[in-house]
Amino acid sequence: MILGIETSCDDTSVALVDMTGAILFHQIHSQESLHGTYGGVVPEVASRAHVEVLPSLVRSAFLDTGLSPSHLQGIAVTRGPGLLGSLLTGISFAKGIGSAFRLPLIGVDHVQAHLRACVDSMESLRGKTIGLVISGGHTHLFRIENWPTMELVSQTVDDAAGEAFDKGAKLLGLPYPGGPSIQKEAEKNTLPLLPLTKKRIRTENPLDFSFSGLKTAFSLLVRKTELNERTRPLLAASLQHAIVEHVLDRIEQTVIQESPSHLLVGGGVSANALLRKKLQVFSEQQGMTLHLSPLSLARDNALMIARHGRELFLSGMYTPYPYTSFSPYTREASDVRVKKTVLQP
């Protein structure tokens, strides 16, 4: 078995999978109620919550399955990117169990792992594949030719799509997290959408994303609009449309350049109903097979960590006991401004 541990941000999650990838146990403990008061994730609060919850989740994994750590082949744990305190919680706990049973640790990049949540088996993919990870902290496009390694095609040069949703929701007085709140409010709109124009940022890579200007344009629009039962849904729908159209524009350009057979889409923002609908239509028009992350796995979760970790383990990409150099990283290798970067944990 592989034990998966995910504590990169504000979700504590534990999973057990066997060496075929079959699910034996999976639970996610959300901290949304803890951070909602602050309108965003508070790192110190998140870290303390992981410390309180993680031991009981791991204990439940073994009690519910009737197994023990002695049955493990290895422990897959999120190594980054994420909040330093949160990452340290998961890694320290994994090291504790791993040291007691002399198990290898498998460091997993949770951005890459979001793409693993899109399919039950990566072997089902035939032909060229591109993957979009779109979440609160990440908006990345990858070229996947030899899983579990992948090549960066483009990324956001400033804010992530999820940050734009969160900021927009805060400006409209809607609760955290912003994505679901904006979607729910936008569904009430019956008026023509308002245009949100922003200055196009010139980057070395024309496929890169940018949401900072969109946030500014929306902030200015909200500032000169009286918020009420008619305007709030209109503004929410206009923002949602602008974010989705920007993402679709970059995907369309990438598809023209790459001519892929498959498109994987994962991460928290992949749960957005409008995005999913438009991606489905676009994929059918292009003759691509779309693999959307199930809604239950769009958020950070340990199942994607365990499954991705299993494949890394089988590829020999792990750290044996004793762990002389196994520490978290808060930023992924793709943050280096290089057009093509091979990402490996």
LUMKOL-127596 format. One record per residue (C-alpha): residue number from 1; residue in one letter; x negated, y negated, z negated. Coordinates in Angstrom, 1 decimal. Example, Ala and Ser with C-alpha at 12.3 -4.5 7.8 and 13.67 -1.06 7.14 Angstrom:
% LUMKOL-127596
+-----+-----+--------+--------+--------+
|   n | res |      X |      Y |      Z |
+-----+-----+--------+--------+--------+
|   1 |   A |  -12.3 |    4.5 |   -7.8 |
|   2 |   S |  -13.7 |    1.1 |   -7.1 |
+-----+-----+--------+--------+--------+
END
This chain:
% LUMKOL-127596
+-----+-----+--------+--------+--------+
|   n | res |      X |      Y |      Z |
+-----+-----+--------+--------+--------+
|   1 |   M |    0.0 |    0.0 |    0.0 |
|   2 |   I |   -0.9 |   -3.7 |    0.3 |
|   3 |   L |    0.2 |   -6.1 |   -2.3 |
|   4 |   G |    1.0 |   -9.6 |   -1.0 |
|   5 |   I |    0.8 |  -12.8 |   -3.1 |
|   6 |   E |    1.9 |  -16.2 |   -1.8 |
|   7 |   T |    1.5 |  -19.4 |   -4.0 |
|   8 |   S |    0.3 |  -22.0 |   -1.4 |
|   9 |   C |    2.9 |  -24.7 |   -2.4 |
|  10 |   D |    6.2 |  -24.5 |   -4.3 |
|  11 |   D |    7.4 |  -20.9 |   -3.6 |
|  12 |   T |    6.1 |  -18.0 |   -5.7 |
|  13 |   S |    6.5 |  -14.8 |   -3.8 |
|  14 |   V |    5.3 |  -11.2 |   -4.1 |
|  15 |   A |    5.6 |   -8.3 |   -1.6 |
|  16 |   L |    4.6 |   -4.6 |   -1.3 |
|  17 |   V |    4.3 |   -3.0 |    2.1 |
|  18 |   D |    3.0 |    0.5 |    3.0 |
|  19 |   M |    0.3 |    1.0 |    5.6 |
|  20 |   T |    2.9 |    1.0 |    8.4 |
|  21 |   G |    4.1 |   -2.4 |    7.4 |
|  22 |   A |    7.4 |   -1.1 |    6.0 |
|  23 |   I |    8.8 |   -3.2 |    3.2 |
|  24 |   L |    8.8 |   -1.6 |   -0.3 |
|  25 |   F |    9.4 |   -4.8 |   -2.3 |
|  26 |   H |    9.9 |   -8.5 |   -1.6 |
|  27 |   Q |   11.0 |  -11.4 |   -3.8 |
|  28 |   I |   10.7 |  -15.2 |   -3.5 |
|  29 |   H |   11.1 |  -17.6 |   -6.5 |
|  30 |   S |   12.0 |  -21.1 |   -5.3 |
|  31 |   Q |   10.9 |  -24.2 |   -7.2 |
|  32 |   E |   13.3 |  -26.6 |   -5.3 |
|  33 |   S |   15.3 |  -27.4 |   -8.4 |
|  34 |   L |   12.1 |  -28.4 |  -10.2 |
|  35 |   H |   10.9 |  -30.8 |   -7.5 |
|  36 |   G |   14.2 |  -32.2 |   -6.3 |
|  37 |   T |   14.2 |  -34.8 |   -9.1 |
|  38 |   Y |   11.0 |  -36.3 |   -7.7 |
|  39 |   G |   11.9 |  -36.1 |   -4.0 |
|  40 |   G |    9.0 |  -34.0 |   -3.2 |
|  41 |   V |    6.5 |  -31.4 |   -4.5 |
|  42 |   V |    4.5 |  -32.3 |   -7.6 |
|  43 |   P |    1.3 |  -30.3 |   -7.5 |
|  44 |   E |    0.9 |  -30.0 |  -11.3 |
|  45 |   V |    4.5 |  -28.8 |  -11.8 |
|  46 |   A |    4.1 |  -26.3 |   -8.9 |
|  47 |   S |    0.9 |  -24.8 |  -10.4 |
|  48 |   R |    2.5 |  -24.4 |  -13.9 |
|  49 |   A |    5.6 |  -22.8 |  -12.4 |
|  50 |   H |    3.4 |  -20.2 |  -10.5 |
|  51 |   V |    1.6 |  -19.3 |  -13.7 |
|  52 |   E |    4.9 |  -18.7 |  -15.5 |
|  53 |   V |    6.6 |  -16.7 |  -12.7 |
|  54 |   L |    3.9 |  -14.7 |  -10.9 |
|  55 |   P |    3.1 |  -12.1 |  -13.6 |
|  56 |   S |    6.8 |  -11.1 |  -13.9 |
|  57 |   L |    7.2 |  -10.9 |  -10.1 |
|  58 |   V |    4.2 |   -8.5 |   -9.8 |
|  59 |   R |    5.4 |   -6.5 |  -12.7 |
|  60 |   S |    8.9 |   -6.2 |  -11.1 |
|  61 |   A |    7.2 |   -5.0 |   -7.8 |
|  62 |   F |    5.7 |   -2.0 |   -9.5 |
|  63 |   L |    8.6 |   -1.3 |  -11.8 |
|  64 |   D |   11.2 |   -1.4 |   -9.0 |
|  65 |   T |    9.2 |    0.9 |   -6.8 |
|  66 |   G |    7.9 |    3.2 |   -9.5 |
|  67 |   L |    4.3 |    2.6 |   -8.3 |
|  68 |   S |    1.2 |    1.2 |   -9.9 |
|  69 |   P |   -1.9 |   -0.8 |   -8.8 |
|  70 |   S |   -3.8 |    2.5 |   -8.4 |
|  71 |   H |   -1.7 |    3.1 |   -5.3 |
|  72 |   L |   -3.0 |   -0.1 |   -3.6 |
|  73 |   Q |   -5.4 |   -0.2 |   -0.7 |
|  74 |   G |   -6.0 |   -3.9 |   -1.1 |
|  75 |   I |   -4.5 |   -7.2 |   -2.2 |
|  76 |   A |   -3.5 |   -9.8 |    0.4 |
|  77 |   V |   -3.4 |  -13.3 |   -1.0 |
|  78 |   T |   -2.9 |  -16.7 |    0.5 |
|  79 |   R |   -6.3 |  -18.4 |    0.6 |
|  80 |   G |   -5.2 |  -21.6 |    2.3 |
|  81 |   P |   -4.2 |  -24.1 |    3.3 |
|  82 |   G |   -2.1 |  -25.5 |    0.5 |
|  83 |   L |   -2.2 |  -27.2 |   -2.9 |
|  84 |   L |   -5.5 |  -26.4 |   -4.7 |
|  85 |   G |   -3.9 |  -25.6 |   -8.1 |
|  86 |   S |   -1.3 |  -23.4 |   -6.5 |
|  87 |   L |   -3.8 |  -21.5 |   -4.4 |
|  88 |   L |   -6.1 |  -21.0 |   -7.4 |
|  89 |   T |   -3.2 |  -19.5 |   -9.4 |
|  90 |   G |   -2.5 |  -16.8 |   -6.8 |
|  91 |   I |   -6.2 |  -16.1 |   -6.1 |
|  92 |   S |   -7.1 |  -15.9 |   -9.7 |
|  93 |   F |   -4.3 |  -13.4 |  -10.4 |
|  94 |   A |   -5.3 |  -11.3 |   -7.3 |
|  95 |   K |   -8.9 |  -11.3 |   -8.5 |
|  96 |   G |   -7.7 |  -10.1 |  -12.0 |
|  97 |   I |   -5.8 |   -7.1 |  -10.6 |
|  98 |   G |   -8.5 |   -6.5 |   -7.9 |
|  99 |   S |  -11.3 |   -6.4 |  -10.4 |
| 100 |   A |   -9.5 |   -4.0 |  -12.8 |
| 101 |   F |   -9.0 |   -1.5 |   -9.9 |
| 102 |   R |  -12.0 |   -2.5 |   -7.7 |
| 103 |   L |   -9.8 |   -3.4 |   -4.8 |
| 104 |   P |  -10.7 |   -5.4 |   -1.8 |
| 105 |   L |   -9.2 |   -8.9 |   -1.4 |
| 106 |   I |   -7.7 |  -10.0 |    1.9 |
| 107 |   G |   -7.7 |  -13.7 |    2.3 |
| 108 |   V |   -4.7 |  -14.8 |    4.5 |
| 109 |   D |   -4.2 |  -18.1 |    6.3 |
| 110 |   H |   -0.6 |  -18.8 |    5.6 |
| 111 |   V |   -0.2 |  -20.9 |    8.7 |
| 112 |   Q |   -1.1 |  -18.0 |   10.9 |
| 113 |   A |    1.0 |  -15.7 |    8.7 |
| 114 |   H |    4.1 |  -17.7 |    9.6 |
| 115 |   L |    3.8 |  -16.3 |   13.1 |
| 116 |   R |    3.6 |  -12.8 |   11.7 |
| 117 |   A |    7.1 |  -13.3 |   10.2 |
| 118 |   C |    8.6 |  -13.7 |   13.7 |
| 119 |   V |    8.4 |  -10.0 |   14.7 |
| 120 |   D |    8.5 |   -6.7 |   13.0 |
| 121 |   S |    5.5 |   -5.4 |   14.9 |
| 122 |   M |    2.9 |   -7.5 |   16.8 |
| 123 |   E |    2.4 |   -4.4 |   19.1 |
| 124 |   S |    5.8 |   -5.2 |   20.6 |
| 125 |   L |    4.3 |   -8.3 |   22.3 |
| 126 |   R |    3.1 |   -7.7 |   25.9 |
| 127 |   G |    1.6 |  -10.4 |   28.0 |
| 128 |   K |    0.4 |  -13.9 |   27.0 |
| 129 |   T |    1.9 |  -15.3 |   23.8 |
| 130 |   I |    2.0 |  -18.8 |   22.3 |
| 131 |   G |    3.0 |  -19.5 |   18.7 |
| 132 |   L |    4.5 |  -22.6 |   17.1 |
| 133 |   V |    4.2 |  -23.1 |   13.4 |
| 134 |   I |    6.4 |  -26.0 |   12.3 |
| 135 |   S |    6.8 |  -26.7 |    8.6 |
| 136 |   G |    6.6 |  -29.3 |    5.9 |
| 137 |   G |    2.8 |  -29.5 |    6.2 |
| 138 |   H |    2.0 |  -28.1 |    9.6 |
| 139 |   T |    2.9 |  -28.5 |   13.2 |
| 140 |   H |    0.5 |  -26.3 |   15.2 |
| 141 |   L |    0.6 |  -24.5 |   18.6 |
| 142 |   F |   -1.6 |  -21.4 |   19.1 |
| 143 |   R |   -2.6 |  -19.1 |   21.9 |
| 144 |   I |   -2.5 |  -15.5 |   20.8 |
| 145 |   E |   -4.3 |  -12.9 |   22.9 |
| 146 |   N |   -5.9 |  -10.6 |   20.4 |
| 147 |   W |   -4.0 |  -10.5 |   17.1 |
| 148 |   P |   -4.9 |  -11.1 |   14.3 |
| 149 |   T |   -7.1 |  -13.8 |   15.7 |
| 150 |   M |   -5.7 |  -16.8 |   17.6 |
| 151 |   E |   -6.8 |  -20.0 |   19.3 |
| 152 |   L |   -5.6 |  -23.4 |   18.5 |
| 153 |   V |   -3.9 |  -25.2 |   21.4 |
| 154 |   S |   -2.7 |  -28.4 |   19.7 |
| 155 |   Q |   -1.6 |  -29.8 |   16.4 |
| 156 |   T |   -0.2 |  -32.9 |   14.8 |
| 157 |   V |   -2.6 |  -35.9 |   14.6 |
| 158 |   D |   -0.8 |  -37.4 |   11.6 |
| 159 |   D |    2.3 |  -36.2 |    9.9 |
| 160 |   A |    4.1 |  -32.8 |   10.2 |
| 161 |   A |    7.6 |  -32.4 |   11.5 |
| 162 |   G |    8.8 |  -31.4 |    8.0 |
| 163 |   E |    7.3 |  -34.6 |    6.5 |
| 164 |   A |    9.4 |  -36.6 |    9.0 |
| 165 |   F |   12.5 |  -34.8 |    7.9 |
| 166 |   D |   11.7 |  -35.4 |    4.2 |
| 167 |   K |   10.9 |  -39.1 |    4.7 |
| 168 |   G |   14.1 |  -39.6 |    6.7 |
| 169 |   A |   16.2 |  -37.9 |    4.1 |
| 170 |   K |   14.7 |  -40.1 |    1.4 |
| 171 |   L |   15.5 |  -43.2 |    3.4 |
| 172 |   L |   19.1 |  -42.1 |    3.8 |
| 173 |   G |   19.5 |  -41.3 |    0.1 |
| 174 |   L |   19.8 |  -37.5 |    0.8 |
| 175 |   P |   18.4 |  -34.8 |   -1.5 |
| 176 |   Y |   15.1 |  -32.9 |   -1.2 |
| 177 |   P |   14.3 |  -30.8 |    0.8 |
| 178 |   G |   14.9 |  -33.2 |    3.8 |
| 179 |   G |   15.3 |  -30.7 |    6.6 |
| 180 |   P |   18.5 |  -29.0 |    5.4 |
| 181 |   S |   19.9 |  -32.3 |    4.2 |
| 182 |   I |   19.4 |  -34.1 |    7.5 |
| 183 |   Q |   20.9 |  -31.1 |    9.4 |
| 184 |   K |   24.0 |  -31.0 |    7.2 |
| 185 |   E |   24.5 |  -34.8 |    7.5 |
| 186 |   A |   23.9 |  -34.8 |   11.2 |
| 187 |   E |   26.7 |  -32.2 |   11.7 |
| 188 |   K |   29.2 |  -34.8 |   10.6 |
| 189 |   N |   28.3 |  -37.3 |   13.3 |
| 190 |   T |   30.7 |  -38.0 |   16.2 |
| 191 |   L |   29.0 |  -41.2 |   17.6 |
| 192 |   P |   26.5 |  -41.5 |   20.4 |
| 193 |   L |   23.0 |  -41.1 |   19.2 |
| 194 |   L |   20.7 |  -44.1 |   18.6 |
| 195 |   P |   17.4 |  -44.2 |   20.5 |
| 196 |   L |   14.3 |  -44.0 |   18.4 |
| 197 |   T |   11.4 |  -45.4 |   20.4 |
| 198 |   K |    7.8 |  -45.2 |   19.2 |
| 199 |   K |    4.5 |  -46.1 |   20.7 |
| 200 |   R |    2.8 |  -43.1 |   22.2 |
| 201 |   I |   -0.5 |  -42.3 |   20.5 |
| 202 |   R |   -3.2 |  -41.6 |   23.0 |
| 203 |   T |   -5.2 |  -38.5 |   21.9 |
| 204 |   E |   -8.0 |  -36.5 |   23.5 |
| 205 |   N |   -5.5 |  -33.6 |   23.7 |
| 206 |   P |   -2.2 |  -34.6 |   25.4 |
| 207 |   L |   -0.5 |  -31.6 |   23.8 |
| 208 |   D |   -1.0 |  -32.9 |   20.3 |
| 209 |   F |    2.0 |  -33.8 |   18.2 |
| 210 |   S |    2.6 |  -37.1 |   16.4 |
| 211 |   F |    5.4 |  -38.0 |   13.9 |
| 212 |   S |    4.0 |  -41.0 |   12.1 |
| 213 |   G |    5.3 |  -43.5 |   14.6 |
| 214 |   L |    8.7 |  -41.8 |   14.6 |
| 215 |   K |    8.9 |  -42.2 |   10.9 |
| 216 |   T |    8.1 |  -45.9 |   11.1 |
| 217 |   A |   10.7 |  -46.5 |   13.9 |
| 218 |   F |   13.3 |  -44.7 |   11.8 |
| 219 |   S |   12.5 |  -46.7 |    8.7 |
| 220 |   L |   12.9 |  -50.0 |   10.6 |
| 221 |   L |   16.3 |  -48.7 |   12.0 |
| 222 |   V |   17.6 |  -47.8 |    8.5 |
| 223 |   R |   16.4 |  -51.1 |    7.1 |
| 224 |   K |   18.7 |  -53.1 |    9.5 |
| 225 |   T |   21.6 |  -50.7 |    9.2 |
| 226 |   E |   24.3 |  -50.7 |    6.5 |
| 227 |   L |   24.5 |  -47.2 |    5.2 |
| 228 |   N |   28.0 |  -45.8 |    4.9 |
| 229 |   E |   30.0 |  -42.7 |    5.8 |
| 230 |   R |   29.8 |  -43.5 |    9.5 |
| 231 |   T |   26.2 |  -44.7 |    9.9 |
| 232 |   R |   24.5 |  -42.1 |    7.6 |
| 233 |   P |   25.5 |  -39.1 |    9.8 |
| 234 |   L |   24.6 |  -41.1 |   12.9 |
| 235 |   L |   21.2 |  -41.9 |   11.7 |
| 236 |   A |   20.6 |  -38.4 |   10.5 |
| 237 |   A |   21.6 |  -37.0 |   13.9 |
| 238 |   S |   19.5 |  -39.5 |   15.7 |
| 239 |   L |   16.4 |  -38.6 |   13.7 |
| 240 |   Q |   17.0 |  -34.9 |   14.1 |
| 241 |   H |   17.4 |  -35.3 |   17.8 |
| 242 |   A |   14.2 |  -37.3 |   18.1 |
| 243 |   I |   12.1 |  -34.8 |   16.2 |
| 244 |   V |   13.4 |  -31.8 |   18.1 |
| 245 |   E |   12.9 |  -33.5 |   21.5 |
| 246 |   H |    9.3 |  -34.4 |   20.6 |
| 247 |   V |    8.6 |  -30.7 |   19.7 |
| 248 |   L |   10.3 |  -29.5 |   22.8 |
| 249 |   D |    8.3 |  -31.9 |   25.0 |
| 250 |   R |    5.0 |  -30.5 |   23.7 |
| 251 |   I |    6.2 |  -26.9 |   24.1 |
| 252 |   E |    7.4 |  -27.5 |   27.6 |
| 253 |   Q |    4.0 |  -29.0 |   28.6 |
| 254 |   T |    2.2 |  -26.0 |   26.9 |
| 255 |   V |    4.4 |  -23.5 |   28.7 |
| 256 |   I |    3.6 |  -25.2 |   32.1 |
| 257 |   Q |   -0.1 |  -24.9 |   31.3 |
| 258 |   E |   -0.1 |  -21.4 |   29.8 |
| 259 |   S |    2.7 |  -19.5 |   31.5 |
| 260 |   P |    3.4 |  -17.3 |   28.5 |
| 261 |   S |    5.6 |  -14.3 |   28.3 |
| 262 |   H |    6.5 |  -14.7 |   24.6 |
| 263 |   L |    7.0 |  -17.7 |   22.3 |
| 264 |   L |    6.8 |  -17.2 |   18.5 |
| 265 |   V |    8.3 |  -19.9 |   16.3 |
| 266 |   G |    7.9 |  -19.8 |   12.5 |
| 267 |   G |    7.7 |  -22.1 |    9.5 |
| 268 |   G |   10.3 |  -23.9 |    7.4 |
| 269 |   V |   11.5 |  -26.3 |   10.1 |
| 270 |   S |   12.1 |  -23.3 |   12.5 |
| 271 |   A |   15.3 |  -22.9 |   10.4 |
| 272 |   N |   16.8 |  -26.0 |   12.0 |
| 273 |   A |   19.9 |  -25.1 |   13.9 |
| 274 |   L |   19.4 |  -27.6 |   16.7 |
| 275 |   L |   15.8 |  -26.6 |   17.3 |
| 276 |   R |   16.7 |  -23.0 |   17.4 |
| 277 |   K |   19.5 |  -23.6 |   19.9 |
| 278 |   K |   17.4 |  -25.7 |   22.2 |
| 279 |   L |   14.5 |  -23.3 |   22.0 |
| 280 |   Q |   16.8 |  -20.4 |   23.0 |
| 281 |   V |   18.1 |  -22.3 |   26.1 |
| 282 |   F |   14.6 |  -23.4 |   27.1 |
| 283 |   S |   13.2 |  -19.9 |   26.7 |
| 284 |   E |   15.9 |  -18.4 |   28.9 |
| 285 |   Q |   15.3 |  -21.0 |   31.6 |
| 286 |   Q |   11.6 |  -20.2 |   31.6 |
| 287 |   G |   12.0 |  -16.5 |   31.5 |
| 288 |   M |   10.2 |  -16.2 |   28.2 |
| 289 |   T |   11.1 |  -14.0 |   25.2 |
| 290 |   L |   11.7 |  -16.1 |   22.1 |
| 291 |   H |   10.9 |  -14.7 |   18.7 |
| 292 |   L |   12.3 |  -16.9 |   16.0 |
| 293 |   S |   11.4 |  -16.2 |   12.4 |
| 294 |   P |   14.5 |  -14.9 |   10.5 |
| 295 |   L |   16.0 |  -17.6 |    8.3 |
| 296 |   S |   15.1 |  -15.7 |    5.2 |
| 297 |   L |   11.4 |  -15.6 |    6.2 |
| 298 |   A |   11.1 |  -19.2 |    7.6 |
| 299 |   R |   10.0 |  -20.5 |    4.2 |
| 300 |   D |    6.7 |  -19.5 |    2.6 |
| 301 |   N |    6.9 |  -15.8 |    1.6 |
| 302 |   A |    4.7 |  -12.9 |    0.6 |
| 303 |   L |    6.1 |  -10.5 |    3.1 |
| 304 |   M |    4.3 |  -12.3 |    6.0 |
| 305 |   I |    1.2 |  -12.4 |    3.8 |
| 306 |   A |    1.3 |   -8.7 |    3.1 |
| 307 |   R |    1.9 |   -7.7 |    6.7 |
| 308 |   H |   -0.7 |  -10.0 |    8.1 |
| 309 |   G |   -3.0 |   -8.9 |    5.4 |
| 310 |   R |   -2.5 |   -5.3 |    6.3 |
| 311 |   E |   -3.6 |   -6.0 |    9.9 |
| 312 |   L |   -6.6 |   -8.0 |    8.8 |
| 313 |   F |   -7.5 |   -5.1 |    6.5 |
| 314 |   L |   -7.3 |   -2.6 |    9.3 |
| 315 |   S |   -9.5 |   -4.9 |   11.4 |
| 316 |   G |  -12.1 |   -4.9 |    8.7 |
| 317 |   M |  -11.5 |   -8.6 |    7.7 |
| 318 |   Y |  -11.5 |   -8.4 |    3.9 |
| 319 |   T |  -13.7 |   -9.1 |    0.9 |
| 320 |   P |  -14.8 |   -6.0 |   -1.0 |
| 321 |   Y |  -15.3 |   -5.9 |   -4.8 |
| 322 |   P |  -17.2 |   -7.6 |   -6.4 |
| 323 |   Y |  -16.0 |  -11.0 |   -5.0 |
| 324 |   T |  -19.1 |  -13.1 |   -4.9 |
| 325 |   S |  -17.6 |  -15.7 |   -2.5 |
| 326 |   F |  -13.9 |  -15.8 |   -2.4 |
| 327 |   S |  -12.4 |  -19.2 |   -3.0 |
| 328 |   P |   -9.4 |  -21.2 |   -1.7 |
| 329 |   Y |   -9.5 |  -23.8 |    1.0 |
| 330 |   T |   -7.0 |  -26.6 |    1.1 |
| 331 |   R |   -7.4 |  -27.5 |    4.8 |
| 332 |   E |   -7.5 |  -25.1 |    7.7 |
| 333 |   A |  -10.3 |  -24.9 |   10.2 |
| 334 |   S |   -8.0 |  -26.4 |   12.9 |
| 335 |   D |   -8.3 |  -29.7 |   11.0 |
| 336 |   V |  -11.6 |  -30.2 |   12.7 |
| 337 |   R |  -10.9 |  -32.2 |   15.8 |
| 338 |   V |  -11.9 |  -29.7 |   18.4 |
| 339 |   K |   -9.7 |  -28.8 |   21.3 |
| 340 |   K |  -10.3 |  -25.1 |   21.0 |
| 341 |   T |  -10.9 |  -23.5 |   17.6 |
| 342 |   V |  -10.8 |  -19.8 |   16.8 |
| 343 |   L |   -9.1 |  -19.4 |   13.4 |
| 344 |   Q |  -10.1 |  -16.5 |   11.1 |
| 345 |   P |   -9.7 |  -16.2 |    7.3 |
+-----+-----+--------+--------+--------+
END
